[in-house]
């Protein structure tokens, strides 16, 4: 579902105007710019994405009708509208291989003294 449709549903439930809700819906769907298929949802359509929306956009706002709206409520509804539930990050990671590069660069096992670094 497109952010505009989500925003219209938010207006229907909470009042106000579409622009009151677009920042939340645009944020949750921003991953479409990097993954142009349904896999984009793995990045923000989960419980962590809701947390990030709150941290990024604030935990509440006043809509154009003067009503206090909780960001979490809007984000949760967006995800439920798309997914029929709120997945966790763990739900997406189950079955994901532990790729060798997840461990980072291989470290040189030779111990380097602090003085050696300063000499360079």
LUMVEX-650929 format. One record per residue (C-alpha): x, y, z; residue in one letter; residue number from 0. Coordinates in Angstrom, 3 decimals, m for minus. Example, Ala and Ser with C-alpha at 12.3 -4.5 7.8 and 13.67 -1.06 7.14 Angstrom:
BEGIN
      east     north        up  resn  resi
    12.300    m4.500     7.800     a     0
    13.670    m1.060     7.140     s     1
REM end
This chain:
BEGIN
      east     north        up  resn  resi
     0.000     0.000     0.000     x     0
     1.307     3.454    m0.834     x     1
     2.031     6.006     1.931     x     2
    m0.777     8.239     0.654     x     3
    m3.359     5.483     1.154     x     4
    m2.008     4.805     4.654     x     5
    m2.278     8.529     5.422     x     6
    m5.880     8.662     4.216     x     7
    m6.714     5.780     6.558     x     8
    m5.001     7.638     9.401     x     9
    m7.107    10.728     8.700     x    10
   m10.253     8.630     8.737     x    11
    m9.388     7.231    12.169     x    12
    m7.644    10.182    13.883     x    13
    m8.867    13.235    11.990     x    14
    m6.654    15.995    10.715     x    15
    m5.121    16.179     7.269     x    16
    m3.081    13.823     5.120     x    17
     0.076    15.890     5.667     x    18
    m0.160    15.247     9.422     x    19
     0.625    11.566     8.832     x    20
     2.784    11.511     5.710     x    21
     6.128    11.773     7.583     x    22
     5.428     8.518     9.446     x    23
     4.187     6.623     6.404     x    24
     6.991     7.972     4.194     x    25
     9.547     6.968     6.832     x    26
     8.274     3.392     7.066     x    27
     8.253     3.024     3.283     x    28
    11.553     4.849     2.681     x    29
    13.338     1.527     2.242     x    30
    11.530     1.173    m1.130     x    31
    14.163     3.547    m2.508     x    32
    16.812     0.889    m1.898     x    33
    14.912    m2.383    m2.341     x    34
    12.189    m1.913    m4.965     x    35
    10.146    m4.994    m4.083     x    36
     8.352    m6.331    m1.016     x    37
    11.642    m7.269     0.658     x    38
    11.997    m3.589     1.564     x    39
     9.580    m4.334     4.413     x    40
    12.231    m6.374     6.205     x    41
    14.044    m3.137     7.098     x    42
    11.334    m1.042     8.814     x    43
     8.085    m3.034     8.834     x    44
     8.787    m4.570    12.225     x    45
     8.850    m3.722    15.915     x    46
    12.262    m2.082    15.549     x    47
    10.978     0.095    12.692     x    48
     8.240     1.364    14.996     x    49
    10.859     2.241    17.602     x    50
    12.966     4.033    14.966     x    51
     9.932     6.004    13.784     x    52
     9.373     7.208    17.352     x    53
    13.029     8.107    17.835     x    54
    13.239     9.887    14.468     x    55
     9.875    11.658    14.335     x    56
     8.991    11.972    18.014     x    57
     6.741     9.789    20.118     x    58
     3.660    11.983    19.613     x    59
     2.417    14.990    17.677     x    60
    m0.597    17.238    17.468     x    61
    m2.526    16.893    14.222     x    62
    m4.068    19.825    12.353     x    63
    m7.313    19.458    14.336     x    64
    m5.431    19.871    17.597     x    65
    m5.667    16.201    18.558     x    66
    m2.690    14.525    20.232     x    67
    m1.671    11.463    18.203     x    68
     0.836     8.800    19.241     x    69
     3.410     7.993    16.554     x    70
     3.533     4.344    17.668     x    71
    m0.186     3.940    16.974     x    72
     0.161     5.232    13.408     x    73
     3.277     3.134    12.720     x    74
     1.694    m0.021    14.157     x    75
    m1.413     0.449    12.025     x    76
     0.698     1.014     8.902     x    77
     2.539    m2.266     9.445     x    78
    m0.608    m4.217    10.307     x    79
    m2.313    m2.849     7.186     x    80
     0.587    m4.165     5.086     x    81
     1.487    m7.346     6.959     x    82
    m1.591    m8.344     9.011     x    83
     0.669    m8.362    12.081     x    84
     3.774    m6.708    13.530     x    85
     6.781    m8.925    12.890     x    86
     9.923    m8.726    14.982     x    87
    13.412    m8.382    13.539     x    88
    13.966   m11.993    14.613     x    89
    11.096   m13.077    12.351     x    90
    12.987   m11.695     9.355     x    91
    16.370   m13.062    10.434     x    92
    15.236   m16.651    10.996     x    93
    16.838   m18.760     8.330     x    94
    19.293   m16.062     7.318     x    95
    22.743   m17.574     6.897     x    96
    25.554   m16.326     9.099     x    97
    27.658   m14.984     6.260     x    98
    31.393   m14.875     6.968     x    99
    31.492   m11.108     6.353     x   100
    29.096   m10.529     9.273     x   101
    32.076   m11.151    11.536     x   102
    33.942    m8.196    10.078     x   103
    37.429    m7.975     8.668     x   104
    39.906   m10.639     9.690     x   105
    42.276    m9.272    12.269     x   106
    46.031    m9.630    12.147     x   107
    46.935   m11.905    15.052     x   108
    50.284   m10.158    15.529     x   109
    50.168    m7.867    18.544     x   110
    51.058    m4.288    17.716     x   111
    52.501    m2.187    20.474     x   112
    51.108     1.307    20.975     x   113
    54.608     2.730    20.494     x   114
    54.809     1.194    16.998     x   115
    51.685     3.079    15.930     x   116
    53.081     6.369    17.204     x   117
    56.370     5.872    15.320     x   118
    54.660     5.959    11.910     x   119
REM end
